């Protein structure tokens, strides 16, 4: 049971890292960024290229990767989304197509196998009451908790964060106070992309850097966001723990190949019972059901 608890917590924080950028972008701008998985893998490839092609040290390559990912998200908004803002289906199609294009491009250049990999920050591990845990996973756990707290402080106690909240709560009222919705939307996509890059450089060293992982990351991020409530960061964190512990329990008692069923089942259940999510505030869909 201790192993279930320890790895359940680690998996939950990992899922929260996957979903932070996706949830933040939708909660602020209303754009469901289905290019999230592609940006995640692209960030990993950028980090690898900076370290192996340009020979930058890791302490320079990783922050630069986060900045580049943020700029890509910013450009994605102004290049593709600004013209279709407010048309949800078009936003989904365009961002999904952009994500597929990124992943297929990475496949085309040969991003698969064990040649591409990111270095582990801290080698070795520790044994907790007979349960072996490597330091990298503990590092991800710690950074994930710190990042969630910093993100909450950013949204609630900075001018940009308050502008984000204003747009999320009522865009028309926010416009009357001089908050420009397009710039706020572009910044939200930039921050969301930067968060996906942070998740990538933290989590990818524990696995493989290949394009197919991007599809899994998108599924996990969407599942956590939908179950928790698309515009609710606290709900997303709760959902990540529900799905994370569910995945570890399924892997332990049934088999690891069934782990992907948990987020898909969670989506189906929450849409049937509470379409707005656990802590979601959008009631329009629930009123029609």
Secondary structure as UniProt FT lines:
FT   HELIX           2..29
FT   TURN            34..35
FT   HELIX           36..52
FT   HELIX           58..76
FT   HELIX           77..81
FT   TURN            82..86
FT   HELIX           88..108
FT   TURN            109..110
FT   STRAND          125..128
FT   TURN            129..130
FT   STRAND          131..134
FT   HELIX           135..157
FT   HELIX           159..169
FT   HELIX           171..176
FT   TURN            177..178
FT   HELIX           181..203
FT   HELIX           204..206
FT   HELIX           212..228
FT   TURN            230..231
FT   HELIX           233..253
FT   HELIX           256..258
FT   HELIX           259..273
FT   TURN            275..276
FT   HELIX           284..288
//
